[in-house]
Amino acid sequence: MTAFLALLASVLWGATDYGGGTLSRRLPVTVALLGSQVTAVVVLGVGLGVPGVHVGFGGYLVYGALAGLLGTLGLFAFYQAMATGPMSVVAPVSACGTAIPVVYGLLRGEHVMPVQGLGIAVAFVGVILVSGPELHGGAGGRRTVLLSLGAAAGFGSVFLFSGLGAPHGVYGTMLAEQFVGLLLVLPAAWARRDLRGITWDRRTVALSVLVGFGDLAAIASYLGAARGSHLAVVSVLSSLYPVVTTLLARYLLAERLRSVQNAGVVAALAGIVLINL
């Protein structure tokens, strides 16, 4: 069951990343984020009325809030990158944030296994190979790479802080994360006046809701798996979501990469797996 939940998280995250990237090409980034955040908060709010669901006050709420803050900033960077750059590049680069929990362990005096050190090096090489042509492609390519790296920092922070909060309260961690995200996105959309002139057709609304449900289900699957097994095993299976995003972008958007970038994608994904072994 643990392996199933972790793999389910990968599939859901990969699909929602693709859906979110598609939304960001139709709508302002803050509006694309807002639809999914509202959906997640409403679902979790309704869930509070379910018998047996209780959210008390505890340190895990702080972890959830930090995950929400940094994760939302990461999503903002991710959607900006997706709106202008190839999803097949953005997805694997942004997923390299899985190295952050490893760095956290080092700062706490933990020893990194040789295979994890190799994974960090391989992922770094992969990022260089994927990003190289983009960096030489002008300001737009460099911006895509920098935004993808910013997204990696945000996503890695989510893995870290949500993982720290989950053992003490999965539902509370999720609620704090999504609520803080909404508190960031709504004022940003209002201040930027991004909500003006937006036409919400059925397809856009449906995609926003699906992205919100999918992201929430992915988080729940990841946290549920993390409570039932060793985090290293769960992280390996949950970190494969860029494969889904990349495949969807290739087959549905007909994205094509250079040979060196294809090699970089493979290296980045291999590094992600090695980091979490």
N, C-alpha and C positions, 0 to 999 in steps of 0.2 A: 504493500500500500504506500509506503514511503517513497519508493522509486516512482510509482505511478503519479503521486502528487507533485514530485519534483519535475518530472518530465512534462506534466500538464502545465506547470508554471512556465516552463520554457516555451511551449507551444502558444499559450495564451499571451505571454509577453511579446513573443515574436509577431503574432497577429495584430495585437494592439499597437505595437510600434509602427507596423505598416499602416494600420488604420489612422493612427495619429499623424503620421507623415503625410498621408493623403489629405486629411483635414487641413493641415497647415499650408497646403498648396491652394486651398480654396478660401480659407478664412485667415484673419489676423491670428497670430500665434496665441495671444491671450484668450481670444474667443474659442479657439480650438481646444485649449486647455480647460476653459471654463465649463464647457458642456460635459466633459468627462468627470470633472471634479464635482459638479453639482449632482450628477448621477450617483457617484460613489457615496457622497455624504447623505443623500436622501435614502439610499438603500441601507446604509449603516444606521441612520437615525430610526428608520422603521424597525430595524432589527432589535433596537433597544426595548421594544415592546414585546418581544418574544420571551415566553417564560424560560427562565434559566439563564438569560443573558444579563450579566451585571458588570458594570464598569465602575470600579472604585478608584480612589485617588492613590497614586503610587509613583515611584520613580520611572516606571515603564511609560507613563504619559509624557515624561520629558524626552525619553528616547524616541517616542513616536513623533513628538513635535519637532525634534531635530531632523528626523527622517523626512518629515513633511516639508520643512523649510529648505533643506539642501536638495531633496528630491525634486521639489517644484522648480527650483532654480536650474537643476539639471535637465528637467523636462523642457523648460523654456529654451535652453540652449539646444537641446536635441531637436525640438520642433523647428527652430530657426534653421538648423543645419539641414534637416529633412526638406524644408521648403525650397532650398536652393541647390542642394548637393545630391549626389547619387545615394540612395538608401543603402546600396551594396557597400559603400564606403563608410557611411555614417554609423551603421549598425555595429560592425565589428570593432571600430575604433572606440565608440562610446561604451562598449561592453568591457573594455580593458580596465575599467574601474574596479574590477574584482580584486585587483592588487591591493586596494586600500585596506581590507581586513588583514592582509598579510603584514602591511606596514604597521598597523595597530598592534599586532602581535609582537613585532620587533621592538616597538617602543615599550612594551610591557615586559621585555626581557625574554620573550619566547624565541626559540630557535627555528629558523626556516629550513625545511628539508631541502636537500640538494635539488630535488625535482621541482620544488616551488621556485627556487632561484633560477633554474633553467626556464621555467614557465614565464617568469617576469622578463627574462632576456628575449625569449622567443616572441612574446607579445609585443615587446618594444620594437623588435626588428619588423614584425608584421605591421605595426603602426607606421613605421618609416616607409615600408614598401607601398602600403596603401596610400599614404599621404603624399609621397614624393611627387607624383605627377600633378596632384592637386596644388601643391605648393608652387610648382612652376607654371601653373595655369592662370596666374594672375591673382588679384586681390580677392576675387570671389572664391577661388579654391583654397587660399590660405584661411579665409574666414570660416569656410566649412570645416576645415581641420581643427581650428582653434575652438569652434563651437562644439565639435564632437568630443574633444578632450575635456571641455568644461562639463559636458553631459556625463562623461566617464567619471569625473570627480563626484558629481551629484549622485549618480547611480551607485557608485561604490559606497558612498556615505549611507545610502538607504540600506544596502545590504548589512552594513556594520551596525547602525543604530536600531533598525527594526529587529535584527538578530539579537541584540542585547535586551530589547524589551520583550520579545516574544515569550521567553520562558516564564515571565511574570504575569503576562496577560496579552493574549493574541488580539482579542477584540478591542481592548482599550488602546493598544499600540496602533492598530489599523485606524481607529476612529480619530485619534489625535493626529496621525499622519495626514489623513484626508482633510480634516477640518482646518488644520494650519495651511494646507495647500490652497484650500478655497479662500481663506482669509488673505492670502497673497495674490491670488489670481484675480479675484473680483475687483478690488481697488485698482489694480494695474490696468485692467480692461476699461474701467470707468475713467481713470485719469487720462489714458491714451485715446479715449473716445472711440475705441475700437468697435463698440457695440452699435454705433450709429450706422444706419444704411445697410445693416446685415440682413440678408434674405435667408430665412430658415426654411428651405424646402424639405420635403419629407426624407429625401435621401440623406441630406446633411444631418438632420435631427437623429435619424436612425443610426447613422454611423457614429455620432457623438455618444449616444446612449450605449451602443455596443462597445465602444472603446472604454467607457467608464465601467461597464459591467466586467469586461474582459480584464482590465487592469486590477480591479478589486478582486476578482476571482483568482488571478495570478498571485497576488500578494497573499491571499488566504491560503492558497495551495503551498506556496513557499514556506510560510510560517508554520503551517500544519506539518509539513515534511520536516522542518527544522526541529520541531519538538519531538519527533519520533525516531530520530537517528542522528548519527554523527554529522555535524555541519559540513565536513569536508565532502562526504558522499553526496549530500543534498546539493551542495554548491556546484559540484561537477555537472549534475544533471540539470540544474536550474540555469546554468550559465550558457546553455546552448541556444538561447533564443535568437541570437543574431543569424543563425543558420536559417530559421524560419523567415525572418524579415528579408534576408538576402534572396532566398528562393522566390518569395512572393514578388519582390521587386524585379527579378529577372524574368519571371514568367508572365506577370501581369502588366508590368511597365516596360518590358523589353530592354532593361538596362544592360549595358555592355561595359566591361572594364578591360583595361589593358592587361597583358599577360603578367606583368610585374605586380599589378594590383590584385589579380586573382591569387597570385602566390602570397601576397600580403594578407589577404582575407583568410586563407588557410592557416598561415602562421599565427595570426592574431587569435583565431579560434582555438588552435592547438595550444597556444600559450595560456588562454583562459582555462582550458581543461587542466593543464599541468599545474597552474597556480593553485588550483583547488584540490589537488590530489593529497 
